Amino acid sequence: MKKINIGFILLFLLLHAASPAVYALDSDVEAQSSSSAANDKDSSSSLQESELETPTSDTDQTIESENTRDQTSEETAPIEKEAPTTSEAPVQEKSPEDKPQSEKATSVASLSSDASYTDLPGAHEPDRNGLYLLFPLRTGILSQPQEEQYIVEGTTADLSIKTTSWVTSLGKVKVKVNAWQEQDDGSWLNMGSIGEFSDRSGILGSTKQSIDIPVTNLQAGNYYFQLETRLNTLPIIGSISAMTYYSQLAKVTVKDKPVAASGISITTPNVVFEKAIYSAKAVTTPRDATGKITWNSSLKGINFLKTEGRSVEFDAGDQLDEVNTDVQAPGIPFTISAGIRNDDGTTPTDNKTIYLGGLAAKNVAEDSGMSWELDGQGLADLNKSVESAEVWSYEWKYIEGKTSKAFSETQGVKNYKGTVSDLTSLNDTDHILSFAQDSAFMKTAREATENGKPFAVQVTFSTTIDTGDGKKETVTLSSNKAQLLVNKATGKLLLQQVPNFDFGKLPASYIYDGTKDREPTAQDHLEIVDSRAKGGWRLSAKMSRFQSNNNHRLKFNSQLTMSTYPFEINLKDDDIDNYIVDSVSSEAFDLTGQLLLQPDPLADLSAGETFSSTITWNLVSTTKSTPPA
């Protein structure tokens, strides 16, 4: 039988920045082709450096029994500013004339140091946000005042909020505004309460309240505000159950003249789920631009709690009935955009594509077997938004036409229902939705595809929420519907995905002192697809010694520990092949990578020098499961 060797590469790079006191761990791309059964020699392509971003690895390539294809993955982990222990060069403080403009001494009306509630005399720690799903699950402030604003003297600062509560018998919510002003010496003067605002929001019993809070007559300078709001926690007449809720701090910088924006950049979640509340933020160039920022969305169901300001909250409304047919898109796409209007009429804008529902479509072979995951970061963000301390129940169903149907184990389907303590666990090996190779369900789904009526799949999950007044309420949410295309058996063996570890920012001391007892970790996914009628494979890997672009090598061996059920493997950068795992069917693993660097206090690092190590993954076809040697 023919042997298939399939090589895939992971890279770890150490970048010495231009400053002698700054180092960065960055990423290169190196492609290395594997051999076929007739040729065991490997070849390598040239390095390509990537300093800031980690590109997505190509997962669309396939490996058949007669050929191989290459994949690469990258890791980035810039090292924070830290002087190396061996450096004797003193760091000289810049004079005010040498510093960038933002570092020079500034007037009261320019950007100030940010303050926390502990820096402001009389300020209170902000309370937890309220939570509203159809009705108040937890009373409090739904939409906080703007985190920061830059306005021109003579204009109005907007501290408007939204709350959720059971209003008083008069149908009003009252808000007291407390203020602090920065002094010439950098201290903060407690101005006390500068007024009270109220809003009659709808009829008696309204559960969402919008309170407009315009603040005028502010002189040039820097201010902080905190809102003190009294809300009813129960739907009863009067204020017997009223409690006081303190907002987050709102910073307002008042300029003596307008500052025009040359650009704007927004950040939003990549994936959102129905009903949950999310935040979006805008940063202008320059930061203290004074124009008005307005938000909008291509999705009609989007509910902005407010549409103006540098930060906004929104929810996506109810889940769309649309079926996602894109295998690359984690949900139904829509856009959110923001623009800032300058005094001259120009409006710099930015937009971002967001996906509703977290579930991509699948296009697989009947005999392949597979697992179906939700977007991991989307699940983490949802978990944070809902703030549940209870377990989550989940259930997957497939949709035939317009009818939703339950899975069963007799169909060869696992983990279609159960409970998890955290939503991100839905993608763990013990909980991820899995379809067995040549299962009864895959055959039925293939027939539906051939008839031009492919199935769709959807998951629903629910939990209970602590309302804050001793009560608990059940919350139920769902993913989007995603199409399942199942084609005839193709008989292929491929490495569907290799891990792409990102270790984030690391201090330079990790190189000189080593990383023992503080090993950086990262997580990613490994997936092998075997759709052959008689499957079987063995996976191994080897790691080369770290070497720089100047042909310098790290003095000591480094080690990468990769762990998941059912294996844990330690790879040293010694080019020795290590057994990883074997199987007779498709497999998917969520890997945790832990990097151990040996201390080298005498390391001679040059500015711009880059070290890299290559991990080569070898997938070998077998007729049966092969145990480790």
N, C-alpha and C positions, 0 to 999 in steps of 0.2 A: 504494500500500500504506500501511496505517496505521502511524504511528510511535508507539512506546510510550516514554514517559519515566518512569522509576521512581526516586524519590528516597529515599535512606536516609541516616541521620545518625550521625556519630561525634562525640563531645564531649570536650573537654579543658578542665578547670576549675582555676583557681587560687584557693584559699581562704585568706584572711588571718585567722588565728585571733585569739581575744580578746587574747592576750598580744602586745605589740608586737614581741617577738623571735621569734615563732613563725608560720610560714606553712604552708599545706597546699594541695596540688593535689588537688582533689576532683572530683566529677562531678555534672552536671545531666542531665536528660533533656529533649530537645526534639524534637518530632515535626513533620515538614514533608512535606506531601503533594505529590506530583508531578502534572504535568498529563497529560491524555490527548492524543490526536492533535489534537483540536479546540480545546484550551485550553492555552496555555503558561504561565499564571500559577500561582505557588506560593502556598500559605498555610501558616501556622505556628501551632502551639498554644502554650500557656503553658509556662514552664519548671517542672520539678519537681526539687528538689534531693535528692540521695542522698549522705550524708557518709561512710558506712562500707562499704557493700556495693555490688557491681556486679551488678544483676539480669541474669538470663539473657534474651538477646534472643529475640523470638518468631520461630520458624522454621517455623511451621505455616501461614502465610499464602501464598496463591498469587496470581499475576498472570496474567490471561488477556489475550488480544489486545484486549478491549473495556474493561478496567478496570485500575486499579492499587490497591495496598495499601501501607501504611506500616510501616516497622520502625525501631527506634532501638537504639543500643548505647551503652554508657557505659565510661569509663575512670576509675579512681581511682588517685591517687598522692599520698598525704599527704606533705608536706614535713617533715623532721625539724627539731627545735629548733635554730635557728641565728640569731644576731643579725644583722639586716641591716647592711650596711656603712655605710649612711647614718644609722643610728640613733645619737642622742647620749644617750638616756636610759640611765642606769646601771642594772644589775640588782642589786638589793639582796638580800643573803642573809637568809633568814628566821631569826629567833631560835628557840631550841628550843621556846618556848611557842607560836610561830606555826605550826610545822611540823605536818603530819599525824602521827598516832600512830606510823605505821610509820617515820617519819624521825627520831624522837626517840632519844636515847641509850637503849640497851637493856641489859639484864642479860645475863650469860653464857648463861642458859637461854632467851633469845628468839632470833629469827631473826638469823643471822650472815651476813656476806659469804661468798659461795661461794668455794671454793678449788679450784685445779687441782693436778694432780700435781706441778707445778713449785713450788707454794707449800708443799708438805708435805715436810719433810726425810726422805729415805729412800724416798719414793714412786717408783714406776716408771710409765712411760708404758703405758697399757693396750694389750694385744695385740688383734689382729683376732679377731673372733668365729669360733667354729667353724661348720661348715656340715654339715648332716645331711639327706640325701635317700636314704631307704632304708638307708643305711649311712654312716659318717663320710667325707664328701668332704674335710673339713678338720678336724682335731682342734682342740679348744679349748673355750671357754665358750659354750654355746648361749644360755642365759638368764642375764643379768647380775643381780647383786644390786640391790635397789631403789635408784634414784638418790637419793631422799630419803625420809625417814620422820620422823614426829612421834609420839612415844610419851610416856606418863606414867611418871614415876619409879616404879620397882618392877615395871614390865612388861618384856616381852622384845622386843628388836629382832630382826628376821628378815633375815638376810643369805643365805638359801638360794639356790643356783644349780643349773643343769643344765649338764652337760658332755657332750661326745661324744668318745670315745676308745676305744682297745683297752685294757681294764683290765689290771692286773698279774696275776700268777699267783695271788694271793690274792683276786682279784675285788673290790678296794677302790680307791677314789680318796681321796686325802688332800689337805686344804686347810688352809693356815696363814693365820690372820687377823692382819693388821697394822693398828694403830690409831693415831689422832692425836686429841688433845683440845685445844680452844681455850682459851687462857689469858686472864686479865683484860685484858692489853694487846693482845689481838687476834692474838697469835702462836699457833703450833700446836706442841704438845709431842708428840714422837714417843714413843709408849708401847711401841713394838716389837710383837712377837708376843704376843697375848693368849690364844693357844691354837690347837690343831689339831683339825680335824673330819674325819671319814671316813664313808663309806657303802659298805656291801656291796650293790651294785646288781645284783641278779639273779645268774645263774650266770656262770662263767668265760666270757669272750668277749662279754659284754654291751657294747653300743656306745653306749648312752645312760645317763648316771648322774645321779641326783638326790641332792644333798648338802644335808641340813638343817643350817643354821648358826644356832642361837639364841644371842643374846648377852644376858646378864642382868647385874644388879647395876650398872647405869649410873646415876650421879648426874646431877642436873639440869645441863645444859650442852650443848655442841655437839661432835660427833665426826665424824671421817671414818674409813672402813675401806677396805682394799684386800685382796683375796684372792689368795693365792699358791698356784697349783694345779699339780701335777706330773702329766702325762698321757702315756700311751704313744701314739706316733704310728703304730705299726705293729702288726699282729695277731700278736705273738710273745710267748713266755713271758718273764717277768722284766721288767726296766726298762731294757734296753739302748737302746731308742729313746725313752726318756722325755724330755720337755721341760717347762719351767716356763712357765706362762701367767699373766699378771697381769690381774686384773679391772679394770673401770671403778671409779671411786671411788663409795662409798656414804656419803651424809650422813645422820646421825641426830641430831635435836634432841630432847632429853629435857626435858619440861615438869614442873613441880612439881604441876600439877593438870590435869584433863581440859579440852580446848577443844572445844566443840561446833561442828559444821558446820551452816550454814544452807543450803548448796547445794553442788553438785558439777557440774563440766563436763568432758566427755571429748573427746579428739581422737583420731581414727583415720584410716587411709587411706580414701579414698572407694571405691577399686576395689582388689581383691586378686586374685591368681592362685593356682592350686593349688600346694601344697607349699612355696611360698616363705614365709619368716618375716617378720612385720611387727610393729610396735610400736604400742601404744595407751597413752595417758597420761590421768591424771585430775588436775584442779586443784580444790581445795576452797575454799570461802568460809567463814571465813578460810583462808589458805594453811596455817596451822599447826594445823588441826583434827587431833585425836588419835584419831578413830574408825578402825575397821578397814574398808578398802575391798575389796569383793568384785566380781568380774567374771563375766559369763555371756553366752551367745549363743543365738539362736534356731536356729542351724545346728548340727545334731548332729555334723557332721564337723569342727567347729572344735576344734583342739588347742591349748589354752592351756598354755604351758610352766610357768606358775604362774597362779593365779586370784586372788591377793590382792596388794594394793599399789598404789601410785600409778602405776606403769608396769608393763606386762606385754607379753610377746611371744606371738604365736600364729601358727599356720598354718591354712589352710582345708582341709587334707586333700586328697583327690582331687577332681577336677572332677566336678560333678554331671552326670547324663545328661539333666537337664531342659532343654527348649528355651525360650529367652527369646523371648517374643512382644511385648514392649514396645519401641517405637521410641525411647522416651526413657530407658530404663534400660540402663546399660552393664554388663549381666551379670545374674546371678540374685540378687535382693535377699535379705538377711538382716539381723538387728540384733545389735549388741553393746551391752551395758549395764553400768553400774557403779553401786554404791550404797555409801554410807558410813554405818555404824551408830553413832549417838551413845549415850551412857550412859543417856539417858532413853528409849531404844527407838525414836526416830524414825530414819528411813532416807532421807535425800535421795538421789535417783537421777537418772541421765541416760542416754540411749540414742542411738544413731546407726545409720542404715541404711547398710549397706555392700553393694557389688555384687561378686559372684564371676564372674570371667571376662573382663570388659572389653569385651564385644561387644553392641551394641544390635541390635534387629531392624530390618528394612527393609520399607517399604511404598511401592512405586514403580509408575510406568506402564511398560508394555512398551517403548515407544519413547523413554524418557527417557535411558537410559544413566545410570550412577552410579558412585560410588566408595564403598568400604566401609572405614571406619577403626576402629581400636581406641581405647579411651580413652587419651589421651596421657599424663596424669599417672599412670595405672595402669601404663603401660609404663615410665615413668621410675622409679617406685617398685620395680617388678620388677627392672629393670636394677641398681638400687642394692642390692636384697636379695641377688641371686644373685652379684654382684660378679665378673662374667666379664670377662676381658681379651681374650677371643677373639671372633671373629665369630659371629653368630647365623644359623642356617639357618631358613627358614620355608617352610611350604607350606599353602595354603588348599585345602579340599575342600568339596564340597557333599554333603548327605545326603538321599537319596531313600528314604523309609521308614526302615529301619534300616541301609541300605547306604551306606557312604562312597565317593564317586566323585571322580576327579581331574578338574580343569579342563584345557582345552586352548585354544591360541590360535585354532584353527579355530572355536571357539564365540564368538569375540569377547571373550575375557577376557584381561586383561594383569596382570602382576605377581602371579600366583598362587603363584609360588615364587621363591626366590632367597636371597641373603645380605645382611645388614646388619651394620655395625660396632657399632651401638647400637640397642636395641629401639625407641626413639622414632622412628627413621628409617622404621619401617613405615608411618607416615602421610605420609611425604614423597611428592612427585609421582612420583618415579622408582620408588617401591616400593609405593604404595597399591594395593590390589586394585581393578581398574577393569573395568566392563562397558560395551562400546560401545553406542551408540544403535542400536536395531533389530537387535541381535545375535541369533545363533542361540540362544544360551543363554537370553536374556530371553524369547524365544518359547516355549522348552521350559518355563521356569519359570512363565510365564503359564498354560500348559496345565495344569501341576501344581496351580496355585492354583485354577483353574476346576474341577478334579476333586476339590477339597477335601483335597488332599494336598500342601500347599506344601513346598518344599524348606527345609532348614536349611543353614547355613554355619558352618564352624569352621576355625580356624587352629592349627597346631602349630608350635612353634619349639624349637630345641635349640642348645646350646652346650657347650663344654668348660670345666671348672672346675679351677683350680690348687689342689690339695689342700694345698699348703704343704710337702710333703715330696718335691718333685720329680716327682710324678705328676699326671696329668690324668684327669678322669672326665667322661663325657658326661651332660648333664642335658637331659631332654625335658619340656616343659610344653605345655599347650594352653589356648585360650580356652574359654568356654562355647559351646554351640550356640545360634545365633540364627536365627529364622524369616525367610524371604524370601517376601513376598507381592508378586506381580507382576500388575497389573491391565491391562485394555485401555488402548490409547493414549488420552491425554486432550488432547494438543496444547496444552500450557501453557508459558509462559515466565515464570520467576520468579527473583528473587534469594533463594536459599534461606537464605543466611547472609551477614552482613557482619561485618567484624572488630570485636572488642571488646578494645581494647588496655588493659592495666593496667601502668602504669609504676612501680608501687610507691612507696616513700618517696623524696622528693627534697629536698635542702637548699635553703634560701632563696637561697643564692648563685647558684643556677641562673637566677634572675630578674635579679639585679643584675649578675652577671658573664657571663651567657650560658652555653650548654652546648656550645660548640665543643670538640671532642676528648674530650668526656665525655657525648655524647648518650645519654639513656636509651632503652632499647629494650624492646619487647614483641612478642609473637607471637600471632597468631590466624588465623582461617580465613575465606576468602571462597569462596562457592559459588554458581554460576549453573546453574539447571536449565532446559533447553530440550527439551521432549518433543514438539514439533511435528514433523510428517512432513518438512517442509522448514524446517529451522532456520536460524539466523543472527542474530547480535546484536553490538552494540558497547557497551562500557562506558566511561564517563568519570566524572570527579569534580571537584568544586571545593570550596574551603575558604574560609570567611569570616574576616575579621580578628577577633582576640581582642578581646572587649569585655566590660566588667564590668556588674554589676547596677546600678551608679551611672552608667552610660553613659560610662565612661572606657575608652579604647582603648589597648592597648599601642602604644608609639611606633614600634616597628620590626616588619617582617614576620617571622613565624615560619614554619618549614618542617617538614613531615612527609615523610620518605622511606619509601616502602613498596616492599619488594623481595621478589621470588620469581622462580623460573623461570616464564614467559619474559620478565618485565618488571621494570623499576625505575622508579618515578615519584616525582618531587619535587613535592609540593603546597605552595604558599605560601598564606598566609591573605589572598589578594587577590581572591577571588571569580572567578577565571578558570578556565574549564572545561579540564581536561586529559584527553587520551586515556589510557586504561588498557590495555585489551586487547579483542580481538574473537575470535569463533569461530563455527563452524557447528554446535556441539553443546554439551552440558553440560560444565562445567569446574569444577574445585575447586583452590584455591591456599592454601598455608600462607604467610601473610604475616608479614614482620618489619617493624615500624614503628619508626622512629628519629626522635625529636623534637629539632629545633634551635631554640633560643630565642636571639635576639640580645641582647647585653648592654645593659642599661638601668640604670646605676648611680643615676640620678636618679628612678627610678620612685617615684611618690607613692602608696603603698598604704595603704589604710585597713583597720581591723579589720573582719573579716567581708565584705570586698569579694571578689566572685567574678568571674573572667574565663572566658569560654567562646568556643569556636569551633565552627562547624557545618560538617561535610563532607557534601555532598549527592552521592549516587551516582545516576547516570543510566544506565539500561539501555535501549537503543534496538533495536528489532527491525529487521533488515535481511534482504535476500534473498541476500546473499553477504558474505563477510568484507570488512570495511572497513579498509584500512591507515591508519595515522596520517597526519595532514596534514603 
